[in-house]
Amino acid sequence: MLAASLAHLSAWRLNEDQELSDSLTGLASRTQLEEVTSRALERGGPVSVLFIDVDDFKDVNDSRGHAAGDELLRVVAQRLRACVRPGDVVARIGGDEFAVVVAGDADVAHAVGERVLVSLAMPVPVDDGLLAVHASIGLAEATEDDRTAGALLRNADLAMHLAKAQGKNRLVGYADGMAEAARRRAGLQQDLLTAVPEDQLELHYQPTVRLSDGRTTGFEALVRWRHPERGLVPPAEFVPLAEESGAIVAIGRWVLRTALDQGAAWIRERGTEVRMAVNLSPRQLFDTDVVADVVDALTASGFPAELLTLELTEGVLVRDVDAVVTQLEALRALGVRIAIDDFGTGFSSLSYLRKLPADVLKIDRSFVTDLPGGRSATTLIASIVELARTLGLDVVAEGVETDGQRTALRDLNCGLAQGFLFARPQPAGEASAALDVAASSVS
């Protein structure tokens, strides 16, 4: 009955108020969505909303242009229509945000949301190329205490932002306490704007170890935020907020310059090569002149370009291959190395790898966890090592925590590793001890 009512209501709104519908996609507008939701709630029965935000849509507009962005939104709209049931109402509520009013409870809406995630994961043909598309989805079901369209949409929106904070490309349901969590995130996001100018950031360094002899060959620089009131804020909590707000650009520049200054100091003090790996964010890659930033940091520090490795996650690399390749080729022309982080977690690793100017593959810790003895993990890591050997790439295994994992990786001919077995990320003064151990082991 409710589904039929929703179908009737949506048809009435779209027929009577065509000027209010979204001109780009033909979907209902936010005004129509709120009207349909209010009427459905008044009629009683379970009603749920899915709030859908296309992940990293700004990157598409910046790298491919707004025409490509508009085409992507039209494709997303078509796929959403194909995922919903008769009677569900799909709307574009602004920019790259969509919503679905579902005639059913949270379980029914969850099934619809899962179909949306699967459908959107299929690459989209745009401008004679393919774009990888993902979305963050928040789900909320109307409660007996507050059956208003505003509350339902607000709760679904809160859940969507939590999905973003948890890593994107996922569905999260609303739960009590999310409003408070959202206020905390908003406060942290605002505070991040002063983290660099007020010198609240610090770098910790985790060694990269050669498995054949245990020697430390270099470090990965990892940013930490010491909030003046909340203490040390975990990177998993503040880095997504920095990405979302754009603060990651200033933070990324600070990390690059500070890490290279430290690396240059170690080289001067010890008279030996020390490699340094620094993570690049999607915003740095697409929103800034990252090549100029790297040149400035190398010049100011005197750090040798050939000892610098810039790390990018595989998910960034498959968004827009042509744009990424152009940027990476310009960076490699400086003499720096490129590493693909979390390798093996993307859906198109092998098909894209041949096109990318990369030097290092970092095996995701989720595969290392199953060593030794995990048959699928062993097979996968062996395949990655062989692939890297064929392409002339180095391999670094992340998340090594046990002697058994180290032995298994060494037996699989993996050359380098990082993990708590060797050392946790530490401030520069403590991390330098790893260089002393390396020197004594070599001598």
C-alpha positions in Angstrom: 0.0 0.0 0.0 2.8 2.5 0.9 4.7 1.7 -2.2 1.7 2.4 -4.3 1.2 5.7 -2.4 4.8 6.7 -3.0 4.4 5.9 -6.7 1.2 8.0 -6.9 2.8 10.9 -5.0 6.0 10.9 -7.0 4.0 10.8 -10.3 1.8 13.7 -9.1 4.7 15.8 -8.2 6.6 15.2 -11.4 3.6 15.8 -13.5 2.2 18.9 -11.7 5.5 20.6 -10.9 7.8 19.8 -13.8 9.6 23.1 -13.3 10.9 21.8 -9.9 12.5 18.6 -11.2 16.2 18.4 -11.8 17.0 19.6 -15.4 20.3 17.7 -15.7 19.1 14.2 -14.7 15.3 14.3 -14.9 15.1 13.1 -11.3 13.0 14.7 -8.7 14.4 17.8 -7.0 15.0 18.3 -3.3 11.7 20.2 -3.0 9.8 17.3 -4.6 11.7 14.8 -2.4 10.7 16.6 0.8 7.1 16.8 -0.3 6.9 13.1 -1.2 8.6 12.1 2.0 6.3 14.2 4.1 3.2 12.8 2.5 4.5 9.2 2.9 5.2 9.8 6.6 1.7 11.2 7.1 0.2 8.0 5.7 2.0 5.8 8.2 4.1 2.6 7.7 7.8 2.2 7.4 9.7 4.8 5.4 13.5 5.0 4.9 15.9 7.3 3.1 19.2 6.6 1.4 21.4 9.7 1.2 24.0 9.1 -1.6 27.1 11.2 -2.3 29.5 10.4 -5.2 33.0 10.0 -3.8 35.7 12.5 -5.1 33.4 14.0 -7.7 35.4 17.2 -7.7 38.4 15.3 -9.1 36.3 14.5 -12.2 35.3 18.1 -12.8 38.9 19.3 -12.2 40.6 16.7 -14.4 38.0 16.0 -17.1 35.9 19.2 -17.1 32.3 20.0 -16.1 30.9 18.4 -19.2 32.4 15.0 -18.2 31.1 15.6 -14.7 27.6 16.3 -15.9 27.7 13.1 -18.0 28.8 11.1 -15.0 25.9 12.5 -13.0 23.5 11.5 -15.7 24.9 7.9 -15.6 24.6 7.8 -11.8 21.0 8.9 -12.1 20.3 6.1 -14.6 21.9 3.5 -12.4 20.0 4.7 -9.4 16.7 4.3 -11.3 17.7 0.8 -12.2 18.4 -0.2 -8.6 15.2 1.0 -6.9 11.9 -0.8 -6.8 8.5 0.5 -8.2 7.3 3.1 -5.8 10.7 4.2 -4.5 11.5 7.8 -5.4 14.9 9.0 -6.6 16.0 12.6 -6.4 19.0 14.7 -7.0 19.3 17.1 -4.1 22.3 19.1 -5.1 25.6 18.8 -6.8 26.7 15.2 -6.6 24.2 14.3 -3.9 21.2 12.0 -4.5 18.5 10.5 -2.3 16.1 7.6 -2.5 12.9 7.5 -0.5 12.2 3.8 0.1 8.8 2.4 0.9 10.1 0.0 3.6 12.1 -0.5 6.7 15.9 -0.3 7.2 16.4 -3.8 6.0 14.6 -3.2 2.7 16.5 0.1 2.2 19.8 -1.6 3.0 19.2 -4.1 0.2 18.6 -1.2 -2.2 21.7 0.6 -1.0 23.8 -2.5 -1.6 22.6 -2.7 -5.1 23.5 0.9 -5.6 27.1 0.3 -4.4 27.5 -2.7 -6.8 26.0 -0.8 -9.7 28.1 2.3 -9.3 31.3 0.3 -9.0 31.1 -0.5 -12.7 33.5 1.9 -14.6 31.7 4.6 -16.5 32.7 5.4 -20.1 33.4 9.2 -20.3 35.3 11.0 -23.1 36.7 7.8 -24.7 38.0 6.6 -21.3 36.8 4.9 -18.2 36.1 6.4 -14.8 35.9 4.4 -11.6 32.9 5.6 -9.6 32.1 5.0 -5.9 29.7 6.5 -3.5 29.1 6.9 0.2 25.6 6.1 1.4 23.8 7.0 4.6 20.6 5.2 5.6 17.9 6.3 8.0 14.5 4.9 8.9 11.7 7.0 10.2 11.1 6.6 14.0 7.9 6.8 16.0 9.3 9.7 17.9 10.1 12.0 15.0 8.3 11.3 11.7 9.3 14.4 9.8 11.0 14.7 6.4 13.6 17.1 7.8 14.6 14.7 10.5 14.7 11.7 8.2 16.9 13.4 5.6 19.1 14.9 8.3 19.8 11.6 9.9 20.5 9.9 6.5 22.9 12.8 5.8 24.7 12.3 9.1 25.1 8.6 8.3 26.5 9.4 4.9 29.2 11.7 6.3 30.2 8.9 8.7 30.5 6.6 5.7 32.9 9.2 4.2 34.9 9.4 7.4 35.2 5.6 7.5 36.8 5.4 4.1 34.1 6.1 1.5 32.5 3.6 -0.8 30.3 2.1 1.8 26.8 2.2 3.4 26.3 3.2 7.0 23.0 3.2 8.9 22.0 6.0 11.3 22.4 5.3 15.0 21.9 7.4 18.2 24.9 9.5 18.9 25.7 10.3 15.4 24.7 14.0 15.8 27.2 14.4 18.6 29.8 12.6 16.5 29.1 15.0 13.7 29.5 18.0 15.9 32.9 16.6 17.1 34.0 16.0 13.5 32.9 19.6 12.5 34.9 20.9 15.5 38.0 19.0 14.5 37.6 20.0 10.9 37.6 23.7 12.0 40.6 23.2 14.3 42.5 21.6 11.5 42.8 25.0 9.8 45.1 26.1 12.5 47.1 22.9 12.9 49.9 23.9 10.6 50.3 27.6 11.5 50.2 26.8 15.2 52.8 24.1 14.9 50.5 21.3 16.2 51.7 18.6 13.7 54.5 16.3 14.2 56.0 13.5 12.1 56.7 9.9 13.2 58.9 7.7 11.1 58.5 4.0 10.4 61.5 2.1 9.0 61.5 0.1 5.9 63.6 -3.1 6.4 65.4 -5.3 3.8 64.3 -8.8 4.6 67.5 -10.5 3.4 69.7 -8.9 6.1 67.4 -6.8 8.4 68.9 -3.6 7.4 66.9 -0.3 7.5 66.9 1.2 4.1 64.7 4.2 4.8 61.6 5.5 6.5 58.0 6.4 5.8 57.0 9.7 7.2 53.6 9.6 9.0 51.8 12.7 10.2 50.4 13.0 13.8 48.2 15.8 15.2 48.7 16.8 18.8 45.5 18.8 19.5 45.9 21.3 22.3 42.8 20.1 24.1 42.2 16.5 22.9 45.7 15.3 22.8 47.0 13.0 20.0 44.2 12.6 17.4 44.5 9.4 15.4 45.3 9.9 11.6 42.3 7.7 10.8 40.1 10.3 12.4 41.6 13.6 11.1 43.0 12.7 7.7 39.6 12.1 6.1 38.4 15.4 7.6 41.4 17.2 6.1 40.7 15.6 2.7 37.1 16.7 2.8 37.8 20.3 3.9 40.9 20.8 1.7 43.2 21.3 4.8 45.2 18.3 3.6 46.9 20.5 1.0 48.7 22.6 3.6 49.3 19.6 5.8 50.7 17.6 2.8 53.1 20.5 2.0 54.3 20.6 5.6 54.8 16.9 5.8 56.9 16.9 2.5 59.1 19.7 3.6 59.6 18.4 7.2 60.3 14.9 6.1 62.9 15.9 3.5 64.6 18.3 6.0 64.9 15.4 8.5 66.1 13.0 5.8 68.7 15.4 4.7 69.9 15.9 8.3 70.3 12.1 8.7 72.3 11.9 5.5 74.6 14.7 6.7 75.1 13.2 10.1 75.7 9.7 9.0 77.2 10.0 5.6 75.0 7.3 4.2 71.9 7.1 2.0 68.5 7.3 3.7 65.4 6.8 1.6 62.3 8.8 2.6 58.7 7.9 1.6 56.0 10.5 1.8 52.2 10.1 1.1 50.5 12.2 -1.4 46.8 12.9 -1.0 44.3 13.0 -3.9 43.8 16.7 -3.3 47.6 17.4 -3.7 47.6 15.4 -6.9 44.7 17.1 -8.5 44.2 20.4 -6.8 47.7 21.8 -6.6 50.9 22.2 -8.6 52.3 19.2 -6.9 55.4 19.1 -9.1 56.3 22.7 -8.0 55.8 21.7 -4.3 58.1 18.8 -4.7 60.8 20.9 -6.4 60.6 23.5 -3.7 60.9 20.9 -0.9 63.8 19.2 -2.6 65.6 22.5 -3.3 65.1 23.9 0.2 66.2 20.7 2.0 69.0 19.5 -0.3 67.5 16.0 -0.1 68.5 13.9 -3.2 65.5 13.4 -5.5 66.4 9.8 -6.2 66.0 8.9 -2.5 62.4 10.3 -2.3 59.4 8.0 -2.8 56.0 9.5 -3.2 53.2 7.1 -2.2 49.7 7.1 -3.6 46.8 4.7 -2.8 45.6 2.5 -5.6 42.1 3.9 -5.3 43.4 7.3 -6.4 45.2 5.9 -9.3 42.2 4.3 -11.0 40.0 7.4 -10.8 41.3 9.0 -14.0 44.2 7.2 -15.4 45.2 9.7 -18.0 45.3 12.6 -15.6 47.2 10.6 -13.0 49.8 9.3 -15.5 50.5 12.8 -16.6 51.2 14.0 -13.1 53.3 10.9 -12.2 55.4 11.2 -15.3 56.2 14.8 -14.4 57.1 13.8 -10.9 59.3 10.9 -12.1 61.1 13.4 -14.4 62.4 15.0 -11.3 64.1 11.7 -10.4 61.7 10.7 -7.5 60.2 7.2 -7.2 56.5 6.4 -7.2 54.9 3.8 -5.0 51.4 2.3 -5.2 50.2 1.9 -1.6 47.7 -0.7 -0.4 48.2 -2.7 -3.6 45.8 -5.5 -4.3 42.7 -3.8 -2.8 41.5 -2.1 -6.0 39.2 -3.8 -8.4 41.3 -3.2 -11.4 44.9 -3.5 -10.2 46.4 -5.5 -13.0 44.6 -3.8 -15.9 45.9 -0.3 -14.8 49.3 -1.2 -13.5 50.9 -1.4 -17.0 49.9 2.2 -17.7 51.3 3.7 -14.5 54.8 5.0 -14.1 55.5 3.3 -10.8 58.6 1.9 -9.1 57.3 0.3 -6.0 54.3 -1.9 -5.0 53.3 -1.9 -1.3 51.3 -5.0 -0.4 48.3 -4.2 1.7 48.5 -5.4 5.3 45.2 -7.3 5.0 47.0 -9.9 2.9 50.1 -10.1 5.2 47.8 -10.8 8.2 46.9 -14.3 6.9 50.6 -15.3 6.7 51.9 -17.9 7.3 49.5 -20.6 6.3 46.9 -18.6 4.5 46.7 -20.2 1.2 44.9 -17.5 -0.8 47.2 -14.8 0.8 50.3 -16.8 0.0 49.2 -17.3 -3.6 48.3 -13.6 -4.0 51.5 -12.3 -2.6 53.5 -14.7 -4.7 51.7 -13.4 -7.8 52.3 -9.8 -6.8 56.0 -10.4 -6.3 56.3 -12.2 -9.6 54.4 -9.4 -11.4 56.6 -6.8 -9.8 59.7 -8.8 -10.9 58.4 -8.9 -14.5 57.8 -5.1 -14.5 61.0 -4.3 -12.7 59.3 -3.0 -9.5 60.3 -3.2 -5.9 57.9 -4.8 -3.4 57.3 -3.7 0.2 55.0 -5.7 2.5 53.1 -3.7 5.1 51.9 -4.7 8.5 54.5 -7.3 9.4 54.0 -8.2 13.1 55.4 -11.7 13.6 58.5 -13.7 12.8 56.3 -16.2 10.9 55.1 -13.4 8.6 58.7 -12.2 8.0 59.9 -15.7 7.2 57.0 -16.4 4.9 57.6 -13.1 3.0 61.3 -13.8 2.7 60.5 -17.3 1.3 58.2 -15.6 -1.2 61.1 -13.4 -2.4 59.5 -10.2 -1.1 62.4 -7.8 -0.7 61.3 -5.1 1.8 58.9 -4.8 4.7 57.4 -2.5 7.3 55.5 -3.3 10.5 55.5 -3.4 14.3 57.8 -6.4 14.2 60.6 -4.0 13.3 59.4 -0.8 14.8 56.4 1.3 15.4 56.3 4.8 13.9 58.4 7.0 16.2 59.6 10.6 16.5 62.8 11.4 14.7 65.1 11.0 17.7 63.9 7.5 18.5 63.5 6.4 14.9 67.2 7.2 14.2 68.1 4.3 16.4 67.0 2.1 13.5 69.9 3.5 11.5 72.3 2.5 14.3 71.0 -1.0 14.3 71.3 -1.2 10.5 74.9 0.1 10.7 75.9 -2.5 13.3 74.2 -5.3 11.5 76.1 -4.5 8.3 79.4 -4.2 10.0 
